[in-house]
């Protein structure tokens, strides 16, 4: 749901001011600021906008995937976007997100505008620095102290409003009663100045500070941002508790350093750090270019295969994750000879990680034709950038094909990740990929999977549609949906799209231009001809691990939760295997085709075919063309002259059939239209080419009827290897349950060895 575009004025923001007296409308927004409701946040931001000199629009809202309730709202500058000539694409916005206590908390704040501000009467109003109890919320109770207001008027030469001039602050002031708090958008002249400020703030509040990661430009190697963390960040020492408090500064084109990320909450008591702390401010040269970035000694790690040194990049994986995960990888490799892991190396630093156990790698050989790359961690502020590679098994269940931690969202990082998955999957390229539409991901997919059809993740498409369609009106939305979802041919889509742009005067709209250029990656018409294992186009793919792994999962909980979630999914698959092997669905027709498919398909896929077979009885078919062995039929639903007909083409020489609805190409199961033509032609069985092995009961067994689908002998050998390995693993597990079964299994192996001439 998107609210209509409507600039919000002071009257809206202040109409209920007497009801919300606890809101401090005089302060500037900052991350962590709390409100009782999103309306309170809107009132506050509008009041702030009136003081600063801009107007506010209501932007996107986001809903929970679990219950559909609104989870966050976004309020933007009225000049955001480019839909009108008066807009400049202004990036300024504030976003509030509901937390577990029901409060709405500012989690994103972009202060800077790309246009002139219009302050009333040409004067700037003194701005009160952030203060009050809300600014010092912690996981534990913290003693409160009265604050002094720090005001700066516009005729002072100290710089922008709310900026501290360190040249005018004495060290005694920083060491004593501190007078302000950090906030996103705060400027400093240098990293040293920012560190001194944060150090003084920490001394006042009651915690210690460590120098964290630094990030460099890929172009010139210069430092672009620095991170200062609480001394209890991480778990490398018994005194550390994984505290998430930090401040990050980023270099601006002007040479200034601006706070762009800030987390104030600590997960430990404050105040104890004061005792025994040196009372002096850090030396001005404490931040040298060679500051350690928190990388753990590379000797601890096994670097798999091909480290690729490049220019230093940023890394969103905390160093303590490497040692914990690599220890886990090595223990798993000792238990599972098929376990694979790899670490990306950049200038000697560990970056992204990838891993897949033997079961996942075998699933790659069977169900790796459709690959879903789930990077949903990017939707919110996750502690760790965890991504999964998901396939669809023969029961239409999600199956894990690999897992990863992504160091940064660069083309290099994604390309390495995809190449590594390809090695783990024995080199077989997928037919299709569902992944986000970011430029870095698109380029990496084109580089590593040049023959694969990339389909954009639905959540990104819907988010952009909500952001843009809501301001274009209901009429446009209706015509847009008709164009996207009802076009049957490429020519029809192109004509309808052009008419849509002309009707609403949107030929130069940048969002629509981009979406048209990328139409092959999201418009259903262009996707129907590619195999996607029937993954619906109008539904987002659910997370493989669900709520077991989320954005707040800590390092110590990650591995046990990961294994618990993986085992739960595999238990679901075993249950479906059991049901398919032990239960038979009822036949509802006397068609030999139905009996054939019941014998071959899994329960889930048979139900899909059975539904199409039952529906085909209500369709009429007419031969419209015949030339040699090629015949063409028009098929439509009986009693409904308005329904569009479908064209079914049949080749009698090789029993091949195709339908304009392209259900088989997309799902791998024949449609009702093709089945109706089979009835007309009195064909009693579905040709073997239309029974995909991946949908059959023995999809995971060592039977491969469609050998021609394997592009190389190396891929086929890998498939045979994985099939034998999985079968042997089950055989060994059964044989090791008792001494009697062990003796029987051993004798069977010896007999098999003689037949295979092991000892020749």
Secondary structure as GFF3:
##gff-version 3
##sequence-region A 1 760
A	DSSP	alpha_helix	10	14	.	.	.	ID=ss1
A	DSSP	beta_strand	34	35	.	.	.	ID=ss2
A	DSSP	alpha_helix	38	52	.	.	.	ID=ss3
A	DSSP	beta_strand	56	63	.	.	.	ID=ss4
A	DSSP	beta_strand	70	77	.	.	.	ID=ss5
A	DSSP	beta_strand	93	98	.	.	.	ID=ss6
A	DSSP	beta_strand	104	110	.	.	.	ID=ss7
A	DSSP	three_ten_helix	120	122	.	.	.	ID=ss8
A	DSSP	three_ten_helix	133	136	.	.	.	ID=ss9
A	DSSP	three_ten_helix	166	168	.	.	.	ID=ss10
A	DSSP	alpha_helix	171	175	.	.	.	ID=ss11
A	DSSP	beta_strand	187	188	.	.	.	ID=ss12
A	DSSP	alpha_helix	191	205	.	.	.	ID=ss13
A	DSSP	beta_strand	209	216	.	.	.	ID=ss14
A	DSSP	beta_strand	223	230	.	.	.	ID=ss15
A	DSSP	beta_strand	246	251	.	.	.	ID=ss16
A	DSSP	beta_strand	257	263	.	.	.	ID=ss17
A	DSSP	three_ten_helix	272	274	.	.	.	ID=ss18
A	DSSP	three_ten_helix	298	300	.	.	.	ID=ss19
A	DSSP	alpha_helix	319	335	.	.	.	ID=ss20
A	DSSP	beta_strand	340	346	.	.	.	ID=ss21
A	DSSP	beta_strand	349	356	.	.	.	ID=ss22
A	DSSP	alpha_helix	358	367	.	.	.	ID=ss23
A	DSSP	beta_strand	370	374	.	.	.	ID=ss24
A	DSSP	three_ten_helix	376	379	.	.	.	ID=ss25
A	DSSP	beta_strand	386	392	.	.	.	ID=ss26
A	DSSP	beta_strand	398	405	.	.	.	ID=ss27
A	DSSP	alpha_helix	411	424	.	.	.	ID=ss28
A	DSSP	beta_strand	432	435	.	.	.	ID=ss29
A	DSSP	alpha_helix	439	448	.	.	.	ID=ss30
A	DSSP	beta_strand	453	456	.	.	.	ID=ss31
A	DSSP	alpha_helix	458	469	.	.	.	ID=ss32
A	DSSP	alpha_helix	474	486	.	.	.	ID=ss33
A	DSSP	alpha_helix	490	504	.	.	.	ID=ss34
A	DSSP	alpha_helix	510	517	.	.	.	ID=ss35
A	DSSP	three_ten_helix	519	521	.	.	.	ID=ss36
A	DSSP	alpha_helix	524	527	.	.	.	ID=ss37
A	DSSP	alpha_helix	555	582	.	.	.	ID=ss38
A	DSSP	alpha_helix	592	600	.	.	.	ID=ss39
A	DSSP	alpha_helix	603	616	.	.	.	ID=ss40
A	DSSP	beta_strand	619	627	.	.	.	ID=ss41
A	DSSP	beta_strand	630	637	.	.	.	ID=ss42
A	DSSP	beta_strand	646	651	.	.	.	ID=ss43
A	DSSP	beta_strand	656	659	.	.	.	ID=ss44
A	DSSP	alpha_helix	663	667	.	.	.	ID=ss45
A	DSSP	alpha_helix	672	680	.	.	.	ID=ss46
A	DSSP	three_ten_helix	688	690	.	.	.	ID=ss47
A	DSSP	three_ten_helix	693	695	.	.	.	ID=ss48
A	DSSP	three_ten_helix	707	709	.	.	.	ID=ss49
A	DSSP	alpha_helix	713	735	.	.	.	ID=ss50
A	DSSP	alpha_helix	739	755	.	.	.	ID=ss51
###
